[in-house]
Every structure is written in structure tokens, then in C-alpha cells.
Amino acid sequence: MFFRLLSRDEDPALLFEFSKPAKGNPELATWARGLMRQGATAALAHGGHVEDPRVRGAAHRMASDVSQFLRSELAEKPFVRKGPRTVLHPEANPPTTLAVATLAYMPGLQRERAGFVERLGAYLSRPAPKRPFVVHVGKRSVKPSYELLGDPLMADAAGHPKDLPLALHWIELLVRLGQLGSSPTAQRILSRLLSECDPQGVWNPANLRGFPKSPSGLADFSFPLELDAKSPEHRKVDVTFRLALIAKLAGWTLEYT
């Protein structure tokens, strides 16, 4: 199915939840297929199909589209007004969490497009606009879920993230891209999480009463690894594992007492 999505198969069944709203709205159908193609590319890259020419071709097209956006004036002024609403410019093609994940899982592509990776890291370190906006597609306006107009992370001054699952996923992607140093917010969150680990390396924050939730839902595909989060120990497993994975990907030496 993922490879069918990459091949631009126009079978209506491949629109899934967009099948009904896309009827009579070809622009929405095109937009939905493009988003699903990005998701399929990210999933296949994450699954290890990084040398498949279909995956590489889709990833290169994605990178080229985002690179063109980053070099354009739309990167600085991505919005237009449509009545009372703020709308993403119809020609704007900002990076998405799916595009960033695809690039993160393809180190060969990163080497081939090193300049683009640097520009992307700089763009994703900027504060994201606070104003709410929509994506206008044909006859409908769609709430943005994956589009990135800057740093997607939010944290307080002490480094507590507002969306812990997303923060861990995003920090992992930045490390895979070699761009952790470009994001002050990610570094602040990571420092906070590491400071909450006990001498055995287990994430053990004070007053952990519930399992970390993701308000955005953008990390729900991989978090949690275990569904049983009733005991305090189970609440610590996912964060502990991901911190260790981030450390390994960053090339750190792990030492426990």
C-alpha cells in the first residue's frame, strides 16, 4: 500500500478518510494524496528501505520542494489574509514533520544534500508564528497538523516541555540530522530530562502521577512502546529508552553508577 501511495496511484480508496470530503474537490484530493505520500515515504524510510529507488525519488522530490520554499520570500511571509482568517499562502510548501522524519532516517540523502540540511536546521530553530492559521484547499479550509513554520517545541524556562512525547521524537530526529545544536529549545528540554535521571540512568522525575500525554498527537504512532502504564515503573520506560537512544545516536558514552 505504501508503494502504491508513492506511485501516485489515484485509486479513490487510497484517499481513506479524505474520500468523502474530496468528492467534487480535486484540490483537496491532490493535497491529501501529497500528504499521504509524505507519510508513506517516512514510514518506508523508517522501515529501512532507504536504498529503494522509489523511496529515494520521493524523498528527493520532497527535499527539493522544501528547499525551494526555504529559498523563497514565502519562508519569511508565509501567510495571506482571506476574510477574517489567516491562511497559508497557496504557493507555500513548508517542511512537515513527515518530511523531516524522512530526511532524518536517510543519512545518505543527508550527505548528498548537506547544504539543504543546514538551511532546514536553521529554519526549524526559529520561533514558530503564534497566530493560528488554516490551509485553504479548493473549497475547504483544513487545520494544519504537520506543517512546520519554525520550532514545533514549546517549553517553560525550566525546560519542562508542553508535549513530552513530541519533544522526545523531535529531539531524536534532530540528533539523526546532526542539528541538535541548532535548537535551543530542544537542548533545554533534553538537559531537563537528563537531570531527572537517577544514578542508574532511569528517568525518575519527582511527582510523576500519570503517563506523559501528547496534546498534538504527533508522536502517538510510536509512543508509548508499552500500553500498560498503570504502575509508576511503566510510566518511566518510554522516556528512559528514548533518552538512551538519543544518547547513543549522539555518540555519547553512557556511564551508570
Steps between C-alpha positions, in 0.01 A plus 500: 500500500782743585664444164165556327481836675850583379403411142226765498231233462172692469279221629227683702534237774851630572355829619375320813339753740520768231290302251173668590618863542710474180197425281451801275817660640796387288732747673433332835556157345837612364599652834398187693686268262812714538483486878445124498790459258722680749376272779564190291850619414580564866365158601698318231818690586449423869448136403844484338409537130742790462668365186179419314494730195130575553563618853808696399314664214209604723740627767699707249181656362390583852838655583503703178154642566592601856836639387325723247270626776791575735671706228185698418346809657216280622728360771487844663141589408303175468153642569225683315171633629175349376214683665542475877736202472875467473575252221820328395605644164379263226851479352673440835643152548649502850666193649280254684578269788473217244757657267741562789458139618570370148822698479601396852473130415702535177863585586607451139256767386627730775855471365383567146307810607711626788438868422126446503522322837681800648239743365222279629657482846530878514137543391373252758687680778296819449202573724183386327228761435249512782204606290260220405465428129329260262591334171248591230460211256248544224159545659610421854728628773704238684656532841879452470639203688837422343612832349802661668561875496777491757583315821209268593615462862374705792647495850507716807811670634592191702490278191171322570347420157131554435495187282751248635442218245538744210810653661671162525408408142616838371829495693572155356440633147727800562777272627466276194529812285799631696299812584447474876739792553283725286196478732527677837157371603591138428826537693319652798243220508764230464709648782193503721413138424856381556513683834195297605677166448616307807852352540388186311398709199125457558283804439356558843344847536341614820122475532441285190128435547393406149627380165635776271239607245544666161258792448592516130474126440799521263695235691210262559624267226795394717422605855458310724690182424303327774128548551509396865580826677319435826804458722751781563775285349318464169457876477877538491584238235436696182682817601796302639531300180479806276756692701738206466430480125563874459827464692609207283413681176693805626805285564506555874657249737245381755631448851291388798588469866 
